[in-house]
Amino acid sequence: MESRGDEAGAIRLHHVGLAVDSIAAHAEHYRRSLGIELAGEIVEDEIQRVRVAFAQVGPETFIELVEPIGADSPIARVLERGGGLYHMCYLVANVEAAMDRVCRSGGRRVSGPSPARAFGGRRIAWVYTANRTLIEFLERDSAESGTP
């Protein structure tokens, strides 16, 4: 189901991000317990200081397993608090407009927009909503398909 924003345009849930200490171990758990396979290779993103892998759970919806690269990775801090579900990612036509909308409603910018290796260089941006939900915005590709 796709919802409409105003100046941010149409948005759709792209993935939920899970902070994990080991992509391999968690991927095996999802495969064994739910029959969910990784949709591709593990991607290392030096800019975000993480390794990521995606598992497809719907026609255009994914789970992102996110593993830290080093102790200074933002994910390392999330894992210190127990890890698990830590962000929602929405596909948007305009990252800046989506960020501005969240900030006007009491949220705050975290980082970006910046290119992401896991998405072929498409831009991502991070915000906290007013209720402290971490949101990632992924800029829609003009030929958007059901791939991460």
Order of alpha helices (4+ residues) and beta strands (2+ residues): beta-beta-alpha-beta-beta-beta-alpha-beta-alpha-beta-beta-beta
